[in-house]
Amino acid sequence: MNPKGKLIVIGGAVDKGSFSEKAFDKQVEKNLNFFETGILKRMILESAHKENSQIEIVTTASKIPKVVGQEYAKALEFLGAKKVHVLNIENREEAMGNEALERIRKADVVMFTGGDQLRLTSILGGTPLHDLLLLKYKTEHFIFAGTSAGAAAASNNMIYQGSSSEALLKGEVKMTSGLGLIDGVVIDTHFVQRGRIGRLFQAVVGNPRTLGIGLGEDTGLLITHGNNMEAIGSGLVILVDGRSIKDTNITQVEMGAPVSIKNLVVHVMSQYDKYDLEKHEMTIHSVQHVKSN
């Protein structure tokens, strides 16, 4: 059964959040410098009650949760959201507590900030709160949104370590289980800016049935019905499809040696382009040009 909920994964920017300038109140429009109004506004519009939706910002992944949470709250409130709250869950005991469960139960949107995705999954994984998130996503008009670490943790398979410069050396990319909202994909973030194409290649060649998704900063995917993906934001989404791989040396070379891959398929998506995960088909958005007289 396809989930009733929606998934929004965003490529992220910096760990401290979206407002880097000090003069927030006086220059609020200029301070939306990484998570542009398009992505966050779209999240509000896609939610069950629009501006009146109950939004919980979960800062578990971040090292500076108080700063990040408040900055996202300011951004969402600036865009019209009226019921925005910050939920900082710092350990598994809090993730199992009634207060956190009750707040998630009432939420229309839960947004996970950036930081460390392994911290996020190790604290939330297997808890009643994790089970509740999965249930709401499957059965309700609910949005699970994640940026940076929050996006990387959304899939069943998750990259948690691997340097960009060494990513095509065997064994340099480390993977574990994510939160499991979507299967058959692996998500990497800050993709273009940090040169992470190589580590996504290696993640896919190890399991060619898995679709690699590389999200640029200020770029995301809106995923509906579990398999319909639409690119949102200003940058690029890179898709790496390994199903047509004809040959690789990954099982033959030693650990730390370069990996070769033959016939790896790569797609590049920009705003409004769509991809069907079930059919593995991409549709490029048709831009209507207005002729001048």
PAMAR-371224 format. One record per residue: residue in one letter; z, x, y of N, C-alpha, C in turn. Coordinates in steps of 0.1 Angstrom, whole numbers, padded with zeros to 4 digits, always signed. Atoms other than C-alpha are relative to their C-alpha. Example, Ala and Ser with C-alpha at 12.3 -4.5 7.8 and 13.67 -1.06 7.14 Angstrom:
residues 2
a+0000+0009-0012+0078+0123-0045+0000+0009+0012
s+0000-0009-0011+0071+0137-0011+0008-0008+0011
//
This chain:
residues 293
m+0000+0008-0012+0000+0000+0000+0000+0009+0012
n+0001-0008-0012-0010+0014+0034+0012-0003+0009
p-0012+0003-0009+0020+0018+0058-0004-0008+0012
k+0002+0009-0012+0024-0007+0086+0002+0008+0013
g-0004-0008-0011+0037+0020+0109-0012+0009+0005
k+0010-0009-0006+0018+0045+0131+0007+0014+0001
l-0005-0014-0001+0021+0083+0131-0007+0007+0011
i+0006-0008-0011+0016+0104+0162+0005+0014-0001
v-0003-0014+0001+0015+0142+0157-0006+0007+0012
i+0005-0006-0012+0012+0164+0188+0002+0016-0002
g+0000-0014+0002+0004+0201+0190+0011+0008+0006
g-0011-0006-0006+0033+0210+0212-0004+0010+0012
a+0002-0009-0011+0037+0235+0240+0012+0010+0000
v-0011-0009+0000+0070+0253+0248+0013-0007-0005
d-0012+0005+0006+0104+0248+0231+0008-0008+0011
k-0009+0006-0010+0121+0239+0264-0005-0014+0005
g+0004+0013-0004+0100+0208+0269-0012+0000+0009
s+0013+0002-0008+0073+0195+0292+0002+0003+0015
f-0002-0002-0015+0089+0199+0327+0005+0014+0002
s-0005-0013-0002+0090+0236+0335+0003+0003+0015
e-0004-0003-0014+0092+0234+0373+0013-0006+0004
k-0013+0004-0003+0125+0230+0390+0000-0013+0009
a+0000+0011-0009+0115+0204+0416-0006-0012-0007
f+0005+0011+0008+0111+0176+0391-0002-0013+0009
d+0001+0013-0007+0119+0146+0414-0010+0000+0010
k+0009+0000-0011+0097+0157+0442-0015+0002-0005
q+0013-0003+0005+0067+0168+0421-0002-0005-0014
v-0001+0004+0014+0070+0147+0390-0014+0000-0007
e+0014+0001+0006+0032+0142+0385-0005+0014-0004
k+0004-0014+0003+0026+0180+0386+0008+0006-0012
n-0009-0006+0010+0054+0186+0361-0004-0005-0014
l+0004+0004+0013+0037+0168+0332-0011+0011-0004
n+0010-0011+0002+0021+0202+0324-0004+0003-0014
f+0004-0002+0014+0020+0202+0286-0003-0013-0007
f+0002+0013+0006+0024+0167+0274-0005-0010+0010
e+0006+0008-0011+0000+0149+0297+0003-0015-0002
t-0002+0014+0000+0004+0113+0306-0008-0007-0011
g+0009+0007+0010-0024+0104+0282+0007-0002-0014
i-0006+0001+0013-0005+0112+0250+0013-0009+0000
l-0012+0007+0000+0029+0099+0259-0002-0015+0004
k+0004+0014-0004+0014+0068+0276-0006-0007-0012
r+0006+0006+0012-0006+0061+0245+0011-0004-0010
m-0011+0003+0009+0026+0063+0224+0007-0013+0004
i-0007+0013-0005+0042+0036+0246-0009-0012-0002
l+0009+0011+0002+0011+0014+0245-0002-0004-0014
e+0002+0003+0015+0009+0016+0207+0013-0005-0006
s-0012+0004+0006+0045+0007+0202+0002-0015+0000
a-0002+0015+0003+0058-0028+0192+0002-0008+0013
h-0003+0008-0012+0071-0039+0226-0004+0008+0013
k+0006-0007-0011+0052-0015+0249+0012+0007+0008
e-0011-0006-0008+0075-0005+0279+0014-0004-0004
n-0014+0005+0004+0104-0025+0264+0004+0005-0014
s-0003-0005+0013+0103-0007+0231+0012+0010+0001
q-0012-0009+0001+0135+0011+0220-0005+0013-0005
i+0005-0013+0004+0127+0048+0219+0012+0010-0002
e-0010-0011+0003+0149+0075+0203-0006+0013+0000
i+0005-0013+0000+0142+0111+0211+0010+0009-0008
v-0009-0007+0009+0156+0132+0182-0002+0015+0003
t+0001-0014-0004+0163+0169+0193+0005+0010-0011
t-0006-0009+0010+0175+0183+0160-0007+0013-0002
a+0007-0013+0003+0148+0210+0157+0002+0010+0011
s-0001-0008-0012+0155+0224+0192+0013+0008+0001
k-0011-0009-0002+0178+0253+0201+0007-0004+0013
i-0005+0004-0012+0183+0237+0235-0001-0016+0001
p+0002+0014+0001+0186+0200+0226+0003-0008+0013
k-0004+0008-0011+0203+0188+0258-0011+0001+0011
v+0011-0002-0009+0175+0202+0280-0012-0007-0004
v+0013+0006+0005+0146+0191+0259+0001-0015+0000
g-0001+0014+0001+0159+0156+0253-0001-0007+0013
q+0000+0007-0014+0165+0148+0290-0014+0001+0006
e+0013-0002-0006+0131+0162+0300-0010-0010-0006
y+0009+0011+0006+0113+0139+0275+0004-0013+0005
a-0004+0013-0005+0134+0110+0286-0005-0002+0014
k+0005+0001-0013+0124+0117+0322-0015-0003+0000
a+0015+0002+0001+0087+0119+0312-0003-0014-0004
l+0003+0014+0005+0088+0086+0293+0004-0011+0010
e-0004+0010-0010+0107+0068+0320-0009+0000+0012
f+0010-0001-0011+0083+0080+0346-0013-0008-0004
l+0012+0008+0005+0055+0064+0324+0003-0015-0002
g-0003+0014+0001+0073+0031+0324+0009-0005-0011
a-0009+0004+0011+0095+0031+0293+0014-0003+0005
k-0013+0004-0006+0127+0013+0300+0012+0002-0009
k-0011-0001+0009+0148+0019+0269-0001+0013-0008
v+0001-0013+0006+0148+0056+0262+0014+0006-0002
h-0013-0006+0003+0177+0073+0245-0002+0014-0008
v+0000-0013+0007+0184+0109+0232+0010+0000-0011
l-0009+0000+0012+0198+0113+0197+0000+0015-0005
n-0001-0014+0005+0210+0149+0189+0008+0000-0013
i-0007-0001+0013+0218+0153+0152+0000+0014-0004
e-0002-0015+0002+0232+0188+0146+0003+0004-0014
n-0003-0004+0014+0241+0187+0109-0002-0012-0009
r+0003+0010+0010+0237+0167+0077+0011-0011+0000
e-0011+0010-0001+0271+0149+0082-0004-0010+0011
e+0004+0010-0010+0258+0134+0114-0012-0008-0004
a+0012+0007+0004+0225+0125+0098+0004-0011-0010
m-0004+0010+0010+0245+0105+0072+0010-0010+0007
g-0009+0009-0006+0267+0088+0098-0005-0013+0004
n+0004+0014-0003+0266+0051+0107-0006-0001+0014
e+0006+0001-0014+0259+0057+0144-0015+0004+0001
a+0014-0004+0000+0227+0076+0139-0009-0010-0008
l+0008+0009+0008+0215+0052+0112-0002-0013+0007
e+0001+0012-0008+0222+0022+0134-0010+0001+0011
r+0009-0003-0011+0203+0037+0163-0015+0001-0005
i+0013-0001+0006+0173+0045+0141-0005-0013-0005
r+0003+0013+0005+0174+0011+0125-0005-0009+0011
k+0004+0008-0011+0170-0005+0160-0012+0005+0007
a+0011-0007-0008+0143+0019+0172-0014-0005-0004
d+0014+0002+0002+0107+0010+0177-0008+0013-0001
v+0007-0013-0001+0097+0046+0183+0011+0011-0002
v-0008-0012+0001+0114+0078+0170-0009+0012+0002
m+0008-0012-0004+0101+0110+0186+0008+0013-0003
f-0006-0012+0004+0110+0144+0171-0006+0011+0009
t+0004-0010-0009+0109+0173+0196-0004+0013-0008
g+0003-0013+0006+0098+0209+0190+0012+0009-0003
g-0010-0009+0004+0118+0238+0177-0003+0007-0013
d+0001-0006+0013+0123+0249+0141-0001-0011-0010
q+0002+0011+0009+0108+0226+0115+0008+0001-0013
l-0008-0001+0011+0128+0241+0087+0015-0005+0003
r-0013+0005-0004+0160+0233+0106+0000-0016-0001
l+0001+0015+0000+0147+0197+0110+0001-0005-0014
t+0001+0005+0013+0139+0192+0073+0013+0003-0008
s-0012-0004+0008+0170+0210+0060+0012-0009+0004
i-0011+0009-0004+0193+0187+0081-0003-0014-0004
l+0003+0014+0003+0175+0154+0076-0005-0003-0014
g+0006+0003+0013+0158+0158+0042+0010-0006-0010
g-0008+0006+0011+0172+0135+0015+0012-0008+0005
t-0011+0008-0005+0197+0118+0038-0004-0015+0001
p+0004+0014-0002+0199+0080+0043-0008-0002+0012
l+0008+0001-0013+0184+0086+0078-0015+0003-0004
h+0014-0003+0004+0153+0102+0062-0005-0012-0008
d+0004+0011+0008+0151+0073+0037-0004-0012+0010
l+0002+0011-0009+0153+0048+0066-0013+0002+0008
l+0013-0004-0007+0125+0066+0085-0012-0004-0008
l+0011+0003+0009+0102+0063+0055-0002-0015-0002
l+0001+0014+0002+0111+0027+0050-0006-0007+0012
k+0005+0006-0012+0105+0017+0086-0015+0003+0002
y+0014-0004-0002+0072+0036+0087-0009-0008-0010
k+0008+0007+0010+0060+0018+0055+0000-0015+0003
t-0001+0014+0000+0071-0017+0063+0001-0007+0014
e-0002+0006-0013+0075-0022+0101-0011+0005+0010
h+0009-0005-0011+0054-0019+0133+0009+0011+0007
f-0008-0011-0004+0071+0014+0139-0008+0013+0002
i+0007-0012-0003+0060+0047+0154+0009+0012-0003
f-0006-0013+0002+0071+0081+0140-0009+0010+0008
a+0007-0010-0009+0061+0107+0167+0007+0013-0001
g-0005-0013+0000+0065+0144+0165-0008+0010+0007
t+0007-0010-0008+0056+0173+0187+0004+0014-0006
s-0003-0014+0005+0054+0210+0175+0007-0001-0013
a-0008+0000+0013+0081+0213+0148+0000-0015-0005
g+0000+0014+0004+0083+0175+0147-0013-0005-0006
a+0013+0003+0006+0046+0173+0139-0002+0007-0013
a+0002-0008+0013+0046+0201+0113+0008-0006-0011
a-0009+0005+0010+0075+0184+0095-0004-0014-0005
a+0004+0014+0004+0057+0150+0092-0006-0001-0013
s+0008+0001+0013+0036+0158+0062+0008+0003-0012
n-0007-0003+0012+0046+0162+0026+0001+0015-0002
n+0000-0015+0001+0036+0199+0026+0002+0005+0014
m-0003-0004-0013+0049+0219+0055+0000+0016+0001
i+0000-0014-0003+0042+0254+0069+0013+0003+0008
y-0012-0003-0008+0075+0269+0080+0001+0015+0005
q+0000-0014-0004+0067+0306+0084-0014+0006-0003
g+0012-0007+0002+0037+0329+0087-0006+0005+0013
s+0005-0005-0012+0025+0352+0115-0015-0002+0001
s+0014+0003-0003-0009+0345+0131-0008+0013-0004
s+0008-0013+0002-0020+0382+0128-0001+0003-0014
e+0000-0004+0014-0012+0385+0091-0003-0012-0009
a+0001+0012+0007-0021+0350+0080-0010+0000-0011
l+0010+0000+0011-0051+0359+0058+0003+0011-0010
l-0005-0009+0010-0030+0384+0038+0008-0009-0010
k-0006+0008+0010-0019+0369+0005+0015+0000+0001
g-0015+0002+0000+0017+0356+0006+0006+0000+0013
e-0006-0001-0014+0022+0358+0044+0003-0014+0005
v-0003+0014-0005+0022+0320+0048+0010-0006-0010
k-0011+0006+0008+0054+0303+0036+0000-0015+0002
m+0000+0014+0000+0054+0266+0027+0011-0007-0008
t-0010+0008+0007+0079+0240+0016-0003-0015+0002
s+0002+0015-0002+0083+0202+0016+0004-0005+0013
g-0004+0006-0013+0083+0182+0048+0006-0013-0002
l-0006+0013+0000+0095+0147+0056-0008-0010-0008
g+0008+0009+0009+0067+0131+0036-0005-0013+0005
l+0006+0012-0005+0053+0105+0059-0015-0001-0003
i+0014+0000+0003+0018+0115+0051-0003+0011-0011
d+0003-0009+0011+0004+0131+0019-0014+0005+0002
g+0014-0005+0001-0027+0152+0013-0004+0008+0012
v+0003-0009-0011-0025+0172+0046+0011+0010+0002
v-0010-0010-0005-0007+0202+0061-0003+0002+0015
i+0002+0000-0015-0002+0203+0099+0005+0013+0006
d-0004-0012-0008-0001+0234+0121-0001-0003+0015
t-0001+0004-0014+0007+0233+0158-0002+0013+0009
h+0003-0011-0010+0001+0254+0190-0012+0008-0005
f+0009-0005+0009-0030+0260+0171-0010+0010+0006
v+0010-0008-0006-0057+0273+0194+0007+0012+0008
q-0006-0010-0009-0033+0291+0218+0007+0011-0008
r-0007-0011+0007-0015+0311+0191-0009+0005-0012
g+0010-0006+0010-0046+0319+0169+0004-0002-0014
r-0005+0002+0013-0033+0302+0138-0010-0005-0010
i+0010+0005+0009-0066+0294+0122+0001+0006-0014
g-0001-0008+0013-0061+0321+0095+0011-0006-0009
r-0011+0005+0009-0028+0307+0082-0003-0014-0005
l+0004+0013+0005-0042+0272+0080-0011+0002-0012
f+0009-0003+0011-0071+0287+0059+0007+0003-0013
q-0007-0004+0012-0046+0302+0035+0008-0012-0006
a-0007+0012+0005-0026+0270+0033-0009-0009-0008
v+0009+0009+0006-0057+0251+0023-0006+0006-0013
v+0006-0007+0011-0072+0277-0001+0010+0000-0012
g-0009+0001+0011-0040+0275-0022+0001-0013-0006
n+0001+0013+0006-0045+0238-0027-0012-0007+0008
p+0012+0005-0007-0081+0228-0017-0001-0015+0002
r+0000+0014-0002-0074+0191-0020+0008-0004+0013
t-0007+0002-0012-0051+0194+0010-0008+0002+0013
l+0007-0001-0012-0067+0188+0044+0009+0007+0010
g-0008-0007-0010-0055+0214+0070-0003-0006+0014
i+0001+0006-0014-0049+0199+0105+0006+0010+0010
g-0005-0009-0010-0046+0223+0134-0001-0007+0014
l-0001+0007-0012-0034+0208+0166+0002+0009+0012
g-0002-0008-0012-0039+0224+0200+0010-0006+0009
e-0010+0005-0009-0014+0221+0228-0006-0011+0009
d+0005+0012-0007-0016+0188+0248-0010-0007-0008
t+0010+0007+0009-0035+0174+0218+0007-0006-0012
g-0006+0006+0011-0026+0151+0190-0009-0009-0008
l+0007+0010+0009-0036+0126+0163+0008-0012+0000
l-0006+0013+0003-0028+0090+0162-0006-0005-0014
i+0004+0003+0014-0028+0080+0125+0005-0014-0003
t-0004+0014+0003-0029+0043+0116-0005-0003-0015
h+0003+0005+0014-0029+0026+0081+0001+0012-0009
g-0002-0012+0009-0020+0061+0067-0012+0009-0002
n+0012-0009+0002-0056+0074+0068-0010+0000+0012
n+0010+0001-0011-0074+0065+0101+0005+0009+0011
m-0005-0010-0010-0070+0095+0125-0009+0000+0012
e+0007-0001-0013-0080+0095+0162+0006+0011+0008
a-0005-0011-0009-0078+0126+0184+0004-0006+0013
i-0005+0003-0014-0058+0121+0216+0004+0012+0007
g-0003-0012-0008-0051+0144+0245-0012+0008+0004
s+0011-0007-0007-0071+0170+0263-0006+0011-0008
g+0005-0012+0007-0076+0197+0237-0008-0003-0013
l+0007+0000+0012-0090+0203+0202+0009-0002-0012
v-0007+0001+0013-0080+0193+0167-0010+0006-0010
i+0008-0007+0010-0093+0216+0139+0003-0006-0014
l-0002+0005+0014-0097+0201+0104-0006+0010-0009
v+0004-0010+0010-0100+0225+0075-0001-0007-0014
d+0002+0007+0013-0115+0209+0043-0004+0010-0011
g+0002-0010+0010-0112+0230+0012-0007-0006-0013
r+0006+0006+0012-0128+0206-0013-0013+0006-0005
s+0013-0006+0004-0161+0224-0012+0000+0015-0002
i-0001-0015+0003-0148+0259-0017-0007+0004-0013
k+0008-0004+0012-0171+0277-0041+0007+0012-0007
d-0006-0012+0006-0151+0309-0046+0011+0006+0009
t-0010-0007-0008-0120+0328-0035+0006+0011-0009
n-0007-0011+0007-0102+0360-0045+0015-0001+0000
i-0015+0002-0002-0067+0346-0039+0008+0003-0012
t-0007-0002+0012-0057+0348-0075-0001+0014-0006
q+0003-0014+0005-0071+0383-0080+0006+0011+0007
v-0005-0011-0009-0058+0403-0051+0015+0001-0001
e-0014-0002+0000-0023+0418-0048+0006-0007+0012
m-0008+0005-0011+0004+0404-0025-0002+0009+0012
g+0002-0008-0012-0004+0415+0011-0014+0004+0002
a+0014-0004-0002-0041+0420+0005-0008-0011+0006
p+0008+0010-0007-0068+0402+0025-0006-0010-0010
v+0006+0011+0008-0081+0368+0011-0014-0003+0005
s+0013+0004-0003-0117+0359+0009-0002-0014-0005
i+0003+0014+0003-0130+0323+0009-0015-0003+0002
k+0014+0003-0001-0165+0311+0003-0002-0016+0001
n+0004+0013-0002-0179+0278+0017+0012-0010+0004
l-0011+0008-0006-0148+0265+0036-0006-0009+0011
v+0006+0009-0010-0157+0234+0057+0010-0002+0011
v-0009+0001-0012-0143+0232+0093-0006-0011+0009
h+0004+0010-0010-0145+0202+0116+0008+0002+0013
v-0006-0001-0013-0137+0202+0153+0000-0014+0007
m-0001+0013-0006-0124+0170+0169+0005+0001+0015
s-0005+0001-0014-0119+0162+0206+0003-0015+0003
q-0005+0013-0003-0106+0131+0224-0009-0012-0005
y+0006+0013+0005-0115+0097+0208-0008+0002-0013
d+0007-0002+0013-0132+0113+0177+0009-0005-0011
k-0008+0006+0011-0121+0098+0144-0003+0006-0013
y+0002-0005+0013-0116+0109+0109+0006-0009-0010
d-0005+0009+0011-0112+0088+0077+0005+0009-0011
l-0006-0009+0010-0088+0106+0054-0004-0005-0014
e+0004+0005+0013-0098+0083+0025-0014+0004-0004
k+0014-0003+0003-0135+0088+0028-0004+0014+0004
h+0003-0014-0004-0133+0123+0043-0013+0000+0009
e+0012+0001-0009-0158+0113+0071+0005+0000+0014
m-0003-0001-0014-0157+0122+0107-0010-0007+0009
t+0009+0007-0009-0171+0101+0135+0003+0006+0014
i-0001-0005-0014-0178+0117+0169-0002-0011+0010
h+0001+0011-0010-0171+0095+0199-0012+0001+0008
s+0012+0000-0007-0202+0084+0216+0003-0002+0015
v-0002+0001-0015-0201+0090+0254-0012-0007+0006
q+0010+0008-0007-0220+0065+0274-0003+0006+0014
h+0003-0006-0012-0238+0083+0302-0006-0010+0010
v+0005+0009-0010-0245+0064+0334-0011+0007+0008
k+0012-0006-0006-0280+0071+0348+0001-0003+0015
s+0000+0001-0015-0281+0077+0386-0014-0005+0004
n+0013+0005-0005-0308+0059+0406-0007+0011+0008
//
